[in-house]
Amino acid sequence: MKQSTKKEIQSIREAFLERYSEAVTELNYQDAYELVISVALSAQCTDKRVNLITPDLFKAYPDVYALAQADLDDVKAMVQSCSFFNNKAKNIIKMAQRVTEVYDGEIPLDEKELITLAGVGQKTAHVVMIEYTGANLMAVDTHVFRVAHRLGLSKDETALKTEETLVKKFKTDLHSLHQGMVLFGRYICTAQNPKCDVECFLQEFCKSKKSFKAR
């Protein structure tokens, strides 16, 4: 598939920043504790679904200390409408336990420290830091992966390789570009029936309507 030229990449970058410079996550949260859990639950699950789950969860377990002492079956019941809820319930409790034991109850806002928490991989760590600290990082979810490939920004087969490519091509303002690509992919450049003719402001740069998926 044809890749975007340097000039096209710059135009795409400017278009995203113009439209999405103030974009933030659609997950509802009050602090870093709630954000980490919400992002962890959102893996292969919609933000909308997570936002339905978390109010009761955070009411029952308002901080890491409460969650660290949580009953696993109770947490499972609260998050059961989320994909892979068994593992996610186990992981968020283990995450809370480590935060209380190692980090004095404070969520570490450092990539290397975050990925030591159960259920927190590089993508989750990056999303948390992008949203909470405005870090100059890129995170590639299914939306970003699809958009990057349709626009000829990447031809990589994995999310991590795609992330590396986007970082090299965009360099700065990565937090805004990430948020913009997520929203663009979620509402305009959708997997099925993308809104090319009606809403797309990047149609001139599109290389394919194929629904790309990371392997």
C-alpha atoms as an extended CHARMM CRD file, in Angstrom:
* protein
*
       215  EXT
         1         1  MET       CA              0.0000000000        0.0000000000        0.0000000000  PROA      1               0.0000000000
         2         2  LYS       CA              1.2480000000        3.4620000000       -0.8800000000  PROA      2               0.0000000000
         3         3  GLN       CA              2.7090000000        5.4190000000        2.0460000000  PROA      3               0.0000000000
         4         4  SER       CA              2.1810000000        9.0960000000        2.7710000000  PROA      4               0.0000000000
         5         5  THR       CA              4.8330000000       11.5680000000        1.6870000000  PROA      5               0.0000000000
         6         6  LYS       CA              6.5330000000       13.9250000000        4.1450000000  PROA      6               0.0000000000
         7         7  LYS       CA              4.3420000000       16.7380000000        2.8730000000  PROA      7               0.0000000000
         8         8  GLU       CA              1.2020000000       14.6530000000        3.3560000000  PROA      8               0.0000000000
         9         9  ILE       CA              2.2940000000       13.6300000000        6.8530000000  PROA      9               0.0000000000
        10        10  GLN       CA              2.7180000000       17.2810000000        7.7840000000  PROA      10              0.0000000000
        11        11  SER       CA             -0.7170000000       18.1340000000        6.3850000000  PROA      11              0.0000000000
        12        12  ILE       CA             -2.3180000000       15.2170000000        8.2640000000  PROA      12              0.0000000000
        13        13  ARG       CA             -0.5620000000       16.2770000000       11.4490000000  PROA      13              0.0000000000
        14        14  GLU       CA             -1.7680000000       19.8760000000       11.1190000000  PROA      14              0.0000000000
        15        15  ALA       CA             -5.3200000000       18.7680000000       10.3820000000  PROA      15              0.0000000000
        16        16  PHE       CA             -5.4530000000       16.5620000000       13.4720000000  PROA      16              0.0000000000
        17        17  LEU       CA             -3.9870000000       19.2600000000       15.7070000000  PROA      17              0.0000000000
        18        18  GLU       CA             -6.3620000000       21.9040000000       14.3780000000  PROA      18              0.0000000000
        19        19  ARG       CA             -9.3870000000       19.7270000000       15.0490000000  PROA      19              0.0000000000
        20        20  TYR       CA             -8.3840000000       17.8000000000       18.1500000000  PROA      20              0.0000000000
        21        21  SER       CA             -5.8380000000       19.9100000000       20.0490000000  PROA      21              0.0000000000
        22        22  GLU       CA             -8.0910000000       19.9800000000       23.1330000000  PROA      22              0.0000000000
        23        23  ALA       CA             -9.2500000000       16.3580000000       22.8850000000  PROA      23              0.0000000000
        24        24  VAL       CA             -9.2430000000       14.2120000000       26.0280000000  PROA      24              0.0000000000
        25        25  THR       CA            -10.2620000000       10.6730000000       26.8700000000  PROA      25              0.0000000000
        26        26  GLU       CA            -13.9530000000        9.8110000000       26.9890000000  PROA      26              0.0000000000
        27        27  LEU       CA            -13.3940000000        7.7070000000       30.0880000000  PROA      27              0.0000000000
        28        28  ASN       CA            -14.8370000000        9.2390000000       33.2550000000  PROA      28              0.0000000000
        29        29  TYR       CA            -12.3780000000        9.5650000000       36.1430000000  PROA      29              0.0000000000
        30        30  GLN       CA            -11.4980000000       11.8120000000       39.0650000000  PROA      30              0.0000000000
        31        31  ASP       CA             -7.8770000000       10.9470000000       39.7740000000  PROA      31              0.0000000000
        32        32  ALA       CA             -4.9620000000        8.7650000000       38.6690000000  PROA      32              0.0000000000
        33        33  TYR       CA             -6.3360000000        5.7570000000       40.5730000000  PROA      33              0.0000000000
        34        34  GLU       CA             -9.6470000000        5.8870000000       38.7080000000  PROA      34              0.0000000000
        35        35  LEU       CA             -7.9140000000        6.5700000000       35.3970000000  PROA      35              0.0000000000
        36        36  VAL       CA             -5.5930000000        3.5510000000       35.6090000000  PROA      36              0.0000000000
        37        37  ILE       CA             -8.5000000000        1.2430000000       36.4010000000  PROA      37              0.0000000000
        38        38  SER       CA            -10.6980000000        2.7280000000       33.6710000000  PROA      38              0.0000000000
        39        39  VAL       CA             -7.9690000000        2.3910000000       31.0470000000  PROA      39              0.0000000000
        40        40  ALA       CA             -7.2100000000       -1.1880000000       32.1450000000  PROA      40              0.0000000000
        41        41  LEU       CA            -10.8930000000       -2.1150000000       31.9100000000  PROA      41              0.0000000000
        42        42  SER       CA            -11.2120000000       -0.4730000000       28.4820000000  PROA      42              0.0000000000
        43        43  ALA       CA             -8.9040000000       -2.9770000000       26.7710000000  PROA      43              0.0000000000
        44        44  GLN       CA            -11.0450000000       -4.6500000000       24.0980000000  PROA      44              0.0000000000
        45        45  CYS       CA            -14.0710000000       -2.9680000000       25.6530000000  PROA      45              0.0000000000
        46        46  THR       CA            -15.7320000000        0.3340000000       24.7980000000  PROA      46              0.0000000000
        47        47  ASP       CA            -15.2790000000        3.4760000000       26.8760000000  PROA      47              0.0000000000
        48        48  LYS       CA            -19.0580000000        3.7370000000       27.0220000000  PROA      48              0.0000000000
        49        49  ARG       CA            -19.3190000000        0.3170000000       28.6570000000  PROA      49              0.0000000000
        50        50  VAL       CA            -16.5070000000        1.1130000000       31.1190000000  PROA      50              0.0000000000
        51        51  ASN       CA            -18.2490000000        4.3420000000       32.1190000000  PROA      51              0.0000000000
        52        52  LEU       CA            -21.3370000000        2.3160000000       33.0330000000  PROA      52              0.0000000000
        53        53  ILE       CA            -19.2860000000       -0.0290000000       35.2040000000  PROA      53              0.0000000000
        54        54  THR       CA            -16.9860000000        2.2920000000       37.1160000000  PROA      54              0.0000000000
        55        55  PRO       CA            -19.3910000000        4.4720000000       39.1720000000  PROA      55              0.0000000000
        56        56  ASP       CA            -20.4630000000        1.5540000000       41.3700000000  PROA      56              0.0000000000
        57        57  LEU       CA            -16.9360000000        0.1470000000       41.4270000000  PROA      57              0.0000000000
        58        58  PHE       CA            -15.4090000000        3.4260000000       42.6030000000  PROA      58              0.0000000000
        59        59  LYS       CA            -18.1920000000        3.9540000000       45.1330000000  PROA      59              0.0000000000
        60        60  ALA       CA            -17.4750000000        0.5370000000       46.6560000000  PROA      60              0.0000000000
        61        61  TYR       CA            -13.6990000000        0.9050000000       46.4050000000  PROA      61              0.0000000000
        62        62  PRO       CA            -12.8640000000        4.6310000000       46.4640000000  PROA      62              0.0000000000
        63        63  ASP       CA             -9.0970000000        4.2080000000       46.6870000000  PROA      63              0.0000000000
        64        64  VAL       CA             -6.2690000000        1.7010000000       46.2700000000  PROA      64              0.0000000000
        65        65  TYR       CA             -6.4020000000        0.7200000000       49.9410000000  PROA      65              0.0000000000
        66        66  ALA       CA            -10.0430000000       -0.3300000000       49.6890000000  PROA      66              0.0000000000
        67        67  LEU       CA             -9.5010000000       -2.1580000000       46.3980000000  PROA      67              0.0000000000
        68        68  ALA       CA             -6.4180000000       -3.9400000000       47.7330000000  PROA      68              0.0000000000
        69        69  GLN       CA             -8.6700000000       -5.5610000000       50.3560000000  PROA      69              0.0000000000
        70        70  ALA       CA            -11.5180000000       -6.2930000000       47.9350000000  PROA      70              0.0000000000
        71        71  ASP       CA            -13.2650000000       -9.6110000000       47.5850000000  PROA      71              0.0000000000
        72        72  LEU       CA            -12.4420000000      -11.0170000000       44.1540000000  PROA      72              0.0000000000
        73        73  ASP       CA            -15.9290000000      -12.3780000000       43.5140000000  PROA      73              0.0000000000
        74        74  ASP       CA            -17.4630000000       -9.0240000000       44.4060000000  PROA      74              0.0000000000
        75        75  VAL       CA            -15.1950000000       -7.1870000000       41.9530000000  PROA      75              0.0000000000
        76        76  LYS       CA            -15.8890000000       -9.8050000000       39.2720000000  PROA      76              0.0000000000
        77        77  ALA       CA            -19.6240000000       -9.2360000000       39.7050000000  PROA      77              0.0000000000
        78        78  MET       CA            -19.1590000000       -5.4840000000       39.2980000000  PROA      78              0.0000000000
        79        79  VAL       CA            -17.1230000000       -5.7240000000       36.0800000000  PROA      79              0.0000000000
        80        80  GLN       CA            -18.7350000000       -8.8040000000       34.5440000000  PROA      80              0.0000000000
        81        81  SER       CA            -20.2680000000       -6.8750000000       31.6380000000  PROA      81              0.0000000000
        82        82  CYS       CA            -16.7340000000       -5.9870000000       30.5280000000  PROA      82              0.0000000000
        83        83  SER       CA            -14.7350000000       -8.2840000000       28.2440000000  PROA      83              0.0000000000
        84        84  PHE       CA            -12.2500000000      -10.6060000000       29.9990000000  PROA      84              0.0000000000
        85        85  PHE       CA            -13.7330000000       -9.5670000000       33.3460000000  PROA      85              0.0000000000
        86        86  ASN       CA            -12.1950000000      -12.4670000000       35.2890000000  PROA      86              0.0000000000
        87        87  ASN       CA             -8.6160000000      -11.4660000000       34.4970000000  PROA      87              0.0000000000
        88        88  LYS       CA             -9.3580000000       -7.7600000000       34.7590000000  PROA      88              0.0000000000
        89        89  ALA       CA            -10.8770000000       -8.1870000000       38.2290000000  PROA      89              0.0000000000
        90        90  LYS       CA             -7.8230000000      -10.1210000000       39.4110000000  PROA      90              0.0000000000
        91        91  ASN       CA             -5.4400000000       -7.6110000000       37.8890000000  PROA      91              0.0000000000
        92        92  ILE       CA             -6.9620000000       -4.4450000000       39.2930000000  PROA      92              0.0000000000
        93        93  ILE       CA             -6.9040000000       -5.9330000000       42.8000000000  PROA      93              0.0000000000
        94        94  LYS       CA             -3.2610000000       -7.0040000000       42.3580000000  PROA      94              0.0000000000
        95        95  MET       CA             -2.5030000000       -3.5530000000       40.9520000000  PROA      95              0.0000000000
        96        96  ALA       CA             -3.9950000000       -1.8960000000       44.0330000000  PROA      96              0.0000000000
        97        97  GLN       CA             -2.0620000000       -4.2180000000       46.3290000000  PROA      97              0.0000000000
        98        98  ARG       CA              1.2500000000       -3.3490000000       44.6720000000  PROA      98              0.0000000000
        99        99  VAL       CA              0.5080000000        0.3780000000       44.7590000000  PROA      99              0.0000000000
       100       100  THR       CA             -0.1860000000        0.1970000000       48.5040000000  PROA      100             0.0000000000
       101       101  GLU       CA              2.8410000000       -1.9830000000       49.2210000000  PROA      101             0.0000000000
       102       102  VAL       CA              5.4290000000       -0.3600000000       46.9590000000  PROA      102             0.0000000000
       103       103  TYR       CA              4.2380000000        3.1520000000       46.1610000000  PROA      103             0.0000000000
       104       104  ASP       CA              2.6050000000        4.2690000000       49.4300000000  PROA      104             0.0000000000
       105       105  GLY       CA             -0.8240000000        4.3210000000       47.8320000000  PROA      105             0.0000000000
       106       106  GLU       CA              0.1250000000        6.7180000000       45.0240000000  PROA      106             0.0000000000
       107       107  ILE       CA             -0.1810000000        5.6790000000       41.3780000000  PROA      107             0.0000000000
       108       108  PRO       CA              3.3250000000        6.0190000000       39.8820000000  PROA      108             0.0000000000
       109       109  LEU       CA              3.2520000000        8.3280000000       36.8760000000  PROA      109             0.0000000000
       110       110  ASP       CA              6.3500000000        6.8690000000       35.2670000000  PROA      110             0.0000000000
       111       111  GLU       CA              6.2150000000        4.4030000000       32.3810000000  PROA      111             0.0000000000
       112       112  LYS       CA              8.6970000000        1.9060000000       33.8360000000  PROA      112             0.0000000000
       113       113  GLU       CA              6.9290000000        1.9250000000       37.1790000000  PROA      113             0.0000000000
       114       114  LEU       CA              3.4220000000        1.7450000000       35.7210000000  PROA      114             0.0000000000
       115       115  ILE       CA              4.1510000000       -1.3750000000       33.6880000000  PROA      115             0.0000000000
       116       116  THR       CA              5.1460000000       -3.2080000000       36.8600000000  PROA      116             0.0000000000
       117       117  LEU       CA              1.4800000000       -3.0590000000       37.8910000000  PROA      117             0.0000000000
       118       118  ALA       CA             -0.7280000000       -6.0510000000       37.1030000000  PROA      118             0.0000000000
       119       119  GLY       CA             -2.7130000000       -5.5960000000       33.9110000000  PROA      119             0.0000000000
       120       120  VAL       CA             -0.7650000000       -2.5050000000       32.8570000000  PROA      120             0.0000000000
       121       121  GLY       CA              1.2170000000       -2.9360000000       29.6590000000  PROA      121             0.0000000000
       122       122  GLN       CA              2.9730000000       -0.3070000000       27.5770000000  PROA      122             0.0000000000
       123       123  LYS       CA             -0.1920000000        0.8530000000       25.8310000000  PROA      123             0.0000000000
       124       124  THR       CA             -2.1210000000        1.3010000000       29.0770000000  PROA      124             0.0000000000
       125       125  ALA       CA              0.8300000000        3.0900000000       30.6790000000  PROA      125             0.0000000000
       126       126  HSD       CA              1.1210000000        5.4400000000       27.7260000000  PROA      126             0.0000000000
       127       127  VAL       CA             -2.6120000000        6.1840000000       27.6740000000  PROA      127             0.0000000000
       128       128  VAL       CA             -2.5490000000        7.0320000000       31.3780000000  PROA      128             0.0000000000
       129       129  MET       CA              0.4570000000        9.3170000000       31.0050000000  PROA      129             0.0000000000
       130       130  ILE       CA             -0.9000000000       10.9660000000       27.8490000000  PROA      130             0.0000000000
       131       131  GLU       CA             -4.1910000000       11.7440000000       29.5450000000  PROA      131             0.0000000000
       132       132  TYR       CA             -2.9980000000       12.5750000000       33.0550000000  PROA      132             0.0000000000
       133       133  THR       CA              0.3230000000       14.3010000000       32.4230000000  PROA      133             0.0000000000
       134       134  GLY       CA              0.1800000000       15.3320000000       28.7550000000  PROA      134             0.0000000000
       135       135  ALA       CA              3.2910000000       13.2370000000       28.1130000000  PROA      135             0.0000000000
       136       136  ASN       CA              4.7500000000       13.3050000000       24.6060000000  PROA      136             0.0000000000
       137       137  LEU       CA              3.9160000000        9.6410000000       23.9990000000  PROA      137             0.0000000000
       138       138  MET       CA              1.9280000000        7.6520000000       21.4420000000  PROA      138             0.0000000000
       139       139  ALA       CA             -0.3540000000        4.7340000000       22.2070000000  PROA      139             0.0000000000
       140       140  VAL       CA             -1.8150000000        2.5520000000       19.4710000000  PROA      140             0.0000000000
       141       141  ASP       CA             -5.2160000000        0.9800000000       20.0420000000  PROA      141             0.0000000000
       142       142  THR       CA             -7.4350000000       -0.5390000000       17.3600000000  PROA      142             0.0000000000
       143       143  HSD       CA             -8.6080000000        2.9140000000       16.2030000000  PROA      143             0.0000000000
       144       144  VAL       CA             -5.1420000000        4.4460000000       15.9470000000  PROA      144             0.0000000000
       145       145  PHE       CA             -3.8450000000        1.3320000000       14.1680000000  PROA      145             0.0000000000
       146       146  ARG       CA             -6.6260000000        1.4580000000       11.5730000000  PROA      146             0.0000000000
       147       147  VAL       CA             -6.3220000000        5.2050000000       10.9730000000  PROA      147             0.0000000000
       148       148  ALA       CA             -2.5200000000        5.0490000000       10.6780000000  PROA      148             0.0000000000
       149       149  HSD       CA             -2.7570000000        2.3630000000        8.0150000000  PROA      149             0.0000000000
       150       150  ARG       CA             -5.6120000000        3.9160000000        6.0560000000  PROA      150             0.0000000000
       151       151  LEU       CA             -3.7480000000        7.2120000000        5.8940000000  PROA      151             0.0000000000
       152       152  GLY       CA             -0.5180000000        5.5400000000        4.8060000000  PROA      152             0.0000000000
       153       153  LEU       CA              1.3070000000        6.5720000000        7.9740000000  PROA      153             0.0000000000
       154       154  SER       CA              2.3210000000        2.9890000000        8.7560000000  PROA      154             0.0000000000
       155       155  LYS       CA              2.4830000000       -0.4180000000        7.1250000000  PROA      155             0.0000000000
       156       156  ASP       CA              3.6010000000       -2.2130000000       10.2890000000  PROA      156             0.0000000000
       157       157  GLU       CA              1.8130000000       -5.3750000000       11.3330000000  PROA      157             0.0000000000
       158       158  THR       CA              1.8320000000       -4.8110000000       15.0880000000  PROA      158             0.0000000000
       159       159  ALA       CA              0.6140000000       -2.0450000000       17.3690000000  PROA      159             0.0000000000
       160       160  LEU       CA              4.0490000000       -1.5630000000       18.9520000000  PROA      160             0.0000000000
       161       161  LYS       CA              5.8070000000       -1.2000000000       15.5980000000  PROA      161             0.0000000000
       162       162  THR       CA              3.0890000000        1.1850000000       14.4520000000  PROA      162             0.0000000000
       163       163  GLU       CA              3.6530000000        3.2290000000       17.6070000000  PROA      163             0.0000000000
       164       164  GLU       CA              7.3810000000        3.4590000000       16.8570000000  PROA      164             0.0000000000
       165       165  THR       CA              6.6700000000        4.5880000000       13.3060000000  PROA      165             0.0000000000
       166       166  LEU       CA              4.1850000000        7.2630000000       14.3790000000  PROA      166             0.0000000000
       167       167  VAL       CA              6.6160000000        8.6080000000       16.9810000000  PROA      167             0.0000000000
       168       168  LYS       CA              9.3330000000        8.9050000000       14.3260000000  PROA      168             0.0000000000
       169       169  LYS       CA              7.0280000000       10.6070000000       11.8270000000  PROA      169             0.0000000000
       170       170  PHE       CA              5.1970000000       12.9920000000       14.1770000000  PROA      170             0.0000000000
       171       171  LYS       CA              7.8830000000       13.5560000000       16.8730000000  PROA      171             0.0000000000
       172       172  THR       CA              6.0030000000       16.1810000000       18.9090000000  PROA      172             0.0000000000
       173       173  ASP       CA              2.4440000000       16.8690000000       20.1110000000  PROA      173             0.0000000000
       174       174  LEU       CA              2.0080000000       13.1050000000       20.3420000000  PROA      174             0.0000000000
       175       175  HSD       CA             -0.5250000000       13.3170000000       23.1700000000  PROA      175             0.0000000000
       176       176  SER       CA             -2.9010000000       15.4480000000       21.0790000000  PROA      176             0.0000000000
       177       177  LEU       CA             -2.3090000000       13.3690000000       17.9600000000  PROA      177             0.0000000000
       178       178  HSD       CA             -3.0710000000       10.1790000000       19.8730000000  PROA      178             0.0000000000
       179       179  GLN       CA             -6.3310000000       11.5550000000       21.2660000000  PROA      179             0.0000000000
       180       180  GLY       CA             -7.2830000000       12.8960000000       17.8460000000  PROA      180             0.0000000000
       181       181  MET       CA             -6.6070000000        9.6210000000       16.0390000000  PROA      181             0.0000000000
       182       182  VAL       CA             -8.6650000000        7.7280000000       18.6240000000  PROA      182             0.0000000000
       183       183  LEU       CA            -11.6810000000        9.9990000000       18.2130000000  PROA      183             0.0000000000
       184       184  PHE       CA            -11.3010000000       10.1580000000       14.4370000000  PROA      184             0.0000000000
       185       185  GLY       CA            -11.2150000000        6.3640000000       14.2410000000  PROA      185             0.0000000000
       186       186  ARG       CA            -14.0720000000        5.9310000000       16.6880000000  PROA      186             0.0000000000
       187       187  TYR       CA            -16.5300000000        8.3030000000       15.0390000000  PROA      187             0.0000000000
       188       188  ILE       CA            -15.4450000000        9.0290000000       11.4560000000  PROA      188             0.0000000000
       189       189  CYS       CA            -12.8970000000        6.5300000000       10.1440000000  PROA      189             0.0000000000
       190       190  THR       CA            -14.8210000000        3.5940000000       11.5860000000  PROA      190             0.0000000000
       191       191  ALA       CA            -13.9640000000       -0.0580000000       10.9060000000  PROA      191             0.0000000000
       192       192  GLN       CA            -17.2110000000       -0.6510000000        9.0650000000  PROA      192             0.0000000000
       193       193  ASN       CA            -18.9160000000        1.9590000000        6.8960000000  PROA      193             0.0000000000
       194       194  PRO       CA            -16.4670000000        4.8370000000        7.4600000000  PROA      194             0.0000000000
       195       195  LYS       CA            -18.0110000000        8.2820000000        6.9830000000  PROA      195             0.0000000000
       196       196  CYS       CA            -15.7660000000        9.1720000000        4.0630000000  PROA      196             0.0000000000
       197       197  ASP       CA            -18.0020000000       11.4360000000        2.0170000000  PROA      197             0.0000000000
       198       198  VAL       CA            -19.9800000000       13.0170000000        4.8300000000  PROA      198             0.0000000000
       199       199  GLU       CA            -17.6040000000       13.8490000000        7.6890000000  PROA      199             0.0000000000
       200       200  CYS       CA            -14.0280000000       12.9380000000        6.7700000000  PROA      200             0.0000000000
       201       201  PHE       CA            -11.6700000000       15.9210000000        6.6480000000  PROA      201             0.0000000000
       202       202  LEU       CA             -8.7300000000       13.7440000000        5.5810000000  PROA      202             0.0000000000
       203       203  GLN       CA            -10.2630000000       11.9830000000        2.6030000000  PROA      203             0.0000000000
       204       204  GLU       CA             -7.6450000000       13.3220000000        0.1900000000  PROA      204             0.0000000000
       205       205  PHE       CA             -4.9420000000       11.4540000000        2.1300000000  PROA      205             0.0000000000
       206       206  CYS       CA             -6.7490000000        8.1140000000        2.4210000000  PROA      206             0.0000000000
       207       207  LYS       CA             -4.9550000000        5.1460000000        0.8460000000  PROA      207             0.0000000000
       208       208  SER       CA             -7.4980000000        2.4060000000        1.5870000000  PROA      208             0.0000000000
       209       209  LYS       CA            -10.8410000000        1.6970000000        3.1990000000  PROA      209             0.0000000000
       210       210  LYS       CA             -9.6750000000       -1.7360000000        4.3350000000  PROA      210             0.0000000000
       211       211  SER       CA            -10.3100000000       -2.4440000000        8.0140000000  PROA      211             0.0000000000
       212       212  PHE       CA             -6.7540000000       -3.0480000000        9.1850000000  PROA      212             0.0000000000
       213       213  LYS       CA             -6.1270000000       -5.0740000000       12.3360000000  PROA      213             0.0000000000
       214       214  ALA       CA             -2.8850000000       -5.5790000000       14.2240000000  PROA      214             0.0000000000
       215       215  ARG       CA             -1.6090000000       -9.1420000000       14.2460000000  PROA      215             0.0000000000
